[in-house]
Amino acid sequence: MTTFAEPTSDTLHERHRRHHLAHGSLNHLEVFAQSLAATGPSIAIAGTIPVAYLIAGDGTVWSFVIGTVIVLLASHSVAQFARRAASTGSLATYAASGLGPTAGFTAAWALVLGYLGIAAATTTGAVIYGGAFLDSIGVTISGTGVTLLLLLLAAAIGAYFPFRGVRLSTRAAIIFEVASLIAIVAVLVVTLVHVGFSVDGAQLRAHGSTISDISVAAVLAAAAFVGFESSSSLGAEARHPFRAVPRAILLTVLGAGILYVISSYIQVLGYKSVTTPLAETSSPLNALAAQAGVSWLGSIVDLGIVVSALACTTASLNAASRLLFNLGREQVLPVRLGDAHHRHQTPHVALAILTPVIFLIPAVLVLVGADLLDIFGWVATAATFGYLLAYLLVLLAAPRYLKRIGQPSAAVRITSILGILGIAFVIYKNLVPVPAYPYSILPYVFLGLLLVGLAWYAVIRRRSDRDPASLGSLVVHAHEVADESSARDTVDLDAATAVDIGSLSESTQTVSAGPDGSSR
């Protein structure tokens, strides 16, 4: 049974120290690793770009330019919060700071659904590419029982690192992702050498591609970035969160965007000379490697994507478990979720709940006869709606939050409006025209799961002694620990031992004081 009590007057790190999260333990690279792995650029390059090419043809590169711009607008608003607030609550805390706790819970639940879906999809992806790798070395796997066993193994590996420690999980994630990217970049380089370095005017002109084709493919391109915000869940564990987190967010989006644009350009060049039709190729990168005379690289790429998928699973579980941990600590979900392992300093209760789910989702679908590739597509698509909703709420919250703390920004208002229009465009293109079944029902599956969470929150609001529940209170703001400009450069939340977060009302929504200390 959920219990309620007033939050005590201690800081974010004091709370987390008492509950054994590894406060202040992550350096800039480890924080960046979280966002990079959760985004999973290797999977996007190997899977999303070929699908986008089937839609947009020579306009594919422009689809990724548009997708990058849309996500950059969203990341700009996320970074505004990350420079000023540190929490395990990620975008939920940000949305609550600007729009109130109901919006905060909506963002939290949407993100949990998103992270769970992507973790289930990448667990499935690890099995798909693992099977391709084994086939390439002469080992054939088949049968429902073997598939289920491999799914269980992938889920267990993905959960092992988050359980054992946040530093271990982020370090493993970046090693896995970089190893995979090296193999993919090698294929792209040999492809470019094989086809030549001449400028492809057809791609620059988007020859034969319509605006509609490019727009639809841009939706896929934007979806390839989901997870970039996940480092914001490490606010309590980052050594310098007000610097490390916003840098990780923006660098992930910029880096992935540049990588996607270059990769799409090179892949489209290569696809034009591949003899086997792309739609009939199960592994387009393998086809490019074979065309360039280095087919052995294809097997390495398959193995690289396996470890990249596991890194994405690990990063998604990291972020999702901290969201549940935060909701438990703020007594919106059962308080047991706010417990952490006494030795590993990880939210082990939340992980114990999440890990079976990422196995059961694909396992149940396998048992009813679904193909692994279809499962990957279905689950990843449904999960994307969770991210998009959370991004939309943060875009709406950013201008209001800055105004309330006395730092209004015309630039943020403009980028927020443009970002809202961009996200609305992505959502619209996912719904109109109505896609084929079962993709046509996926938005309603997500909506149904979202409503289940909101119904729970409505019950909690009615039963709570306080109105609203304390969502958004487990946060430290830069201006509360030091002068804001210096806080971004030097603050370690470990030193913020005197800040009284306290119980915040809905009207203040965690923004209890302005930069000058005055009440707002």
N, C-alpha and C positions, 0 to 999 in steps of 0.2 A: 504494500500500500504506500502510495506517495505521501510524504510528510512535508510540512512547510515550516520554515522558521526564518526569522529575519537574518540577512547576511551579516556576518560579523565585520567589524571595522579593521580589516587588514588588507594588504596589497595583493596584487595578482601573484607575485612570486612567493609571498608568505603562504598564501592559500595552496599554491602548487607544491611548495616545499613540504608542507605538512602532508600532502597527499602524494608525494613522491614522484611527481613529474620532474623530468631532468631540466629544471629551470636554468636558463642562461647558458646552455651547453653547446649550442650549434653556432658554427662560424658562418660567414657569408656564403661560402661554397656549398655547405651542407643545406642551408636554407634554399639556395638556388636549385640544388639537386631535387628537392621536393617538388617544386613547380615544374621543372623540366621533365621529371619522370612521370608525373601525373598527366602532363600533356601528351607524352608518348609520341614524339615526332617520327620515330622510326616506323611505327605502325601507320601513321598518316601517310608517310612517303610511300610505303609499300602497298597500302590498300586504298587510301582516299584519292590520291592523285590519279591512279588508273581509272577509277570509277568516274571521277570528274572529267577525264579525257573522253570517255565514252559519251558523255553528255555534251561537253563544250568543244571538243576537238581542238583546233588551233587557238581557241579562245581560253584554254585552260589556265594559262599563266595569268591572264587578266582576272579570272575568277579568284585566284589566290591573292592577287593584289587587293581586290575588293574585300575579300574575307579578312585579310590582314588589317586593313583600315578599320573595318567594323570592330574587330576585337581590340585594336589599339585604343579606340574611343572608350570601350568598356574598361579596359585596364587602366586608363588614365583616372577614371573615377575611383576605381578600387585603390589605386596608389594614393589618392588624396586621403583616404581613411588610414591606410597602412602607415603613412608618415606621422599620423597623429594618435593612433590608438593601437594597443597591443592586447591580444586576447587569444584564447583557444577557440573562440566562437566564429572566427573567419568572417565571411560575408554576413552571417546572421547578426553579429554584433554591430557591423556597419549599418545594416538596414535598420536595426533597432535604434541606433543613434540618431538617424535622420527621420524615420517614419513611425517609430514606436514599436513596442514589443510584439504586436500581432504580425507586423511586417517582418520583424526579426525572426519569429518562429517560422513563418512561411518560407523565408529564405533558408533557414536551417533545415527544415524538413525536405525542401526541394533539393538542396545540395546533398543531403544524406541519400535520397533516392538516386540522384545523379552519380554520386561516388559508388554506391552499391551496384548500379547498373553497369558502369564502366568497369568496375572490378570483376563483375561476372563475365562481361564481354571479353576482357583481356585474359581472364582465366581460360575462356573458350579459345581465344586466339592463340594462346600458348600451346594448346593441344593441337590446333589445326597446323601450325607451323612446325610443331614437334613431329607430327606425323609426316609432314613433307620432308623434314630433315632425315628421319629414319628411312623413308622410302629412297632417298637419294644415296644412302649407304647400303641399300639392299635389305633393309629390315621392314617388313610390311606388318602393319597392325590393323586389326579389324575386330568388329564385334561390339555389341553394346556394353558388355561387362568391362572390356578393356578401355573403352572410351570413358566410362564412369570412373574407373580407377585412375586414369590419367587426369581427369578433371579434379578428382579429390587430391591427387598429388600436387597439381598446379595451385589449387587453393591453399593447401597446407604450406607450400613453399612461399607463396605470396604473403601469408599471414605470419610466417616464422620471424621474419626480420622486424616487422612492426612490434611484435610481442617482445623480442629480445632487447630492443632499445632504439630510441629515435636516431641516435648517431649511426648505429649499425645499419639501420634501414635506409637512411639518406645516403650513406656512403656506398652501400651495395647498389642502390638505385642508380646513382650517377655512373658507377663503374659499368653496370649492365647497359645503360642507355648509350654511353659513349662507345662501348665496344660494338654495339649494334650499328650506331651511326658510322663508325669507321668502315665497317663492311659495306654498308650502303653507299657511302661516298666513293669507295673503291669501284663499285659497279658503275656509278655515275661518271667517274673519271674515265674509265676504259670505254664507256659508251660514247663519251664526247670525243675521245681520241679516234674511235672507230668511225663515227659519222662525220668528223671534221669540225672545225671551229668557225665555220662561216655563219654569218648572222641569218637567222631564219625570219625573213620578212613576213611569211604567212602567219607566224605567231604574233609578230608585232602588230599586224593588221587584223588579227583574229579572223583570218580568211575562212569563209564558209560558216562562221558561228553567228547566231543571232543574239540579240540582247537578252532574250528569254533564256537561251541556252546558258549563256555566261552567268546570268542571275541564279539559275537553279544550281549550277556547279559552285557558285559562290557560297551557297548555303552549306554545302559539304565542306568547303574550305574553312568557313567560320567554325564549323563543328570540330575541325581538326585541332583547335586551340583549347578546347574545354579542359579544365584542370589547371590552367595557368595561375589561378588565384589560390591554389591549395597551400602555398607557403604561408598565407595569412593565418592558417590554423596553428602555426608554430610561434605565435607572438610571445608565449610564456617561455619557450625553450630556446629562442634565438638569443644570441649574446647581445646583439645590438639591433633589436627589432625595428626601430624607427628608420634605420638605414637598410638593413639586410632584406627585410620583407618587400618594401616597394621596389628596390633594385631587382630582386629576384623576379617579381611580377613583370616589370617592364622589360627586363632583359630576356625573359622567356618568350614573351610575345614578339619582340623585335627579332630575336635570334631565330625563332621558329618560322616567323614570317619570311625572313630573308631565305632561310633554308628551303621552305616550301616553294617559293617563287623560282629559285634557281633549279631545284629538283624537278619541278613541273616542266620547265623549259627544256631541260636535258632529256627527260623521259619522253616528252612529246616528239623531240627530234628522233629518238631511238625507235619509238613505236612505229614511225612512218616506214621503217625498213624491216620491221619484224614480219617474217613470212606467215606465221600463225596469227589469225585474227585475235586481237586483244581480248575480245569477249569470250574466247574459247581458251584463254590462258589462265590457269589457276594461280600462277605466280609470275606476274609481269616482270619483276626484277630479274628472276631467273632467266626469262626469255631474253632480256637485254644482255645478260652476262653470256649466255650461249651464243648470241648473235656476234658478240665481240670476241669470241673464241676463248673465253675464260669461264666455261660452264661450272668449273669447280667452285667459283666464287658464289654461285647460287646456293650451294649447300651451306656455306658460311653465313650468307645472308639469312637463310631460314633459321639457323641456330641463333643468329643475332636477334632476330625478331622474337624468338621464344623468350630470350632473357629480357628484351625490352618490354614484352607483354607482362612478364612477371614483375619487372620494375614498376610498371604502371599499376598493377594490382597492389603492390606494396604501398606505393604513394597514395593511392585512393583509400586504402584502409587506414593509413596514417591520418589523413584528413577527416574521414568519416568518423573514426573512433574519437577524435578530439572534439568534433561537433557534439557527439553523444555525451562525452565526458563533460563538456561545458553545459549542456542542457541538464545533465544530472546535478552538477554543482549548483546550478541556478534553480534547481528544484522544479523545472518544467517537465522533466522526465523523472522516473524513479531515481532517488538519490544514490542508489547502488552503482549506477553508471558513472558517477563521479569518483569512484575509487580507482586507484592506480596500484600497480604491482610494487611491493615493498622493496624489491631488489632491482628489477629492470626499469622501474620508473616509467611505465607505460600504462595506458588505459586498458588494462587486460580484460576487464568485465565487458566493456564495449566491443573489444576485438572478439571475445568469445561469442558474442551475439551475432556480429557481422559475418564472421568467417563461414559458418554453415550456410548462410544465405547466398553467398557468392558461389558456393558449390551447388546448392539446391536449385537455383534458377536454371542454369543450363542442364543439370541432371534431369529435372522433371521434363524439360522440353525434349531431351534425348529419348527419354522413356516413352514419350507419346509419338516418337518417330520423326522429329525434326532433324534437319541436317545441321551440322556444326556451323557452316558458313551462314546459313539462314539465322541461326540462333545469335551469332555474333552481330549481324545486321539489325535484327529486331531489338535486342537488348540495348545496344549502343544508341540506337535511334531514340528509344523511349527515354533513356537516361539523359540525352541531350536536352530535353525539355526542362529537366530540373536545373541544369546549369543556366539555361537561357532565362528562366524565371528569376533566379537569384541575381543574375547580372542586371536584369531590368530593374529590380527593386533597389539595387545599389546605385544605379544611374539616377533613379528618382530621388534617392536619399542624399546624394552628395551635395547638391547646391543648398539644400535646406540645412544640412549638418554644418556646412561652412558658415552659413549666415548666422546660425544659432551660437556659434563660438566666436563670432565677431570677425570672421575672415572671409567675407563674401568674395566670390571670384567670377567675373564675367566669362573668363576663359573656361572655367569649369561648367558654368551654365550652358555655354555653347556646345562644348564637347558632350555634355550629358544629353542635351536635346538631340544632337546628331547620333549619339550612341543609342538612344531610345529608338530613334527611327530605324537605325541599322538592325537592332535586335528584333523590332517589330517586323521588319522586312524578312528576316530569317524565319521567324515563326510563321508568317503568312505563307512563305514559299514552301514550308513544311506541310501546310494544310490545303493550299489551293494551287493547282487542281488536286482533287482528292486522289491520293496515291492508291495503288493496288492493295488489296487485302494481303497480309494482315497489317501492313503499314498504316492503312486507313484507320485502324482502331487504336494504334499505339498512343496518340494524344489523349484518348479517353481512358486508357489504362493508367497513364501517368496521372491524369486528373482525378481518377478514382482513388489512387493511392495518396495523392495530396490531400483529398478531402478527408480521408481516414485520419491523417495527422492533425488536420485542422479541427476535426471533431474532438479529438483527444484534448487539444489545447483549449477548446471552448469549455470542456468539462473542468479542466484544471482552473481556468479563470473563475468559474462559478464556485469552486470549492475552496479557493485560496482565501486566506484571511486578508490578503492585500490585493489591491486592484490597481494595476495589473500584476501578473506574476513577475518575478525579478529578472526576466530575460534581458540581457544586455548589461547587467550590473558587474559581471566578472571581467573588468577591463581596466586598463591603466592608460591615461591620456598623456601625451608628451608634455603638455603644458602643466600637468599636475606634478611632474617630477622635477622639472627644471625649466628654465627659459627655453621656449620651443626651438629656436634656431640652434642652440647648443645641444638640446636633447637629441636632435636628429643625428648629430655627429658623434656624441660621446656617451649617451645614456646607456647604462646597463640596468635593466629593471631590478636586478638584484639589490641595487642601491636605493630603490624606491620603497623603503621600509616604513616610511612615515605617512604615506598617502592613505587617506581614509576614503575608500570607495563608497562604503555604506550602502544604504538602501535608497534607490533612486526612484522617483515617481515617474509616471507616464509623461507628465508635462516636461520634465527635464530630459528623460530618456538617455541617461548616462552622461549627459553633457552638463555637469553641475557648475562649471565655472569657465569663464572666458580666459584668454591668455593673460589678462591683467589681474586675474583672481576674482573679478566681480561676478556676482550671481547673474545667471542668464536663464 
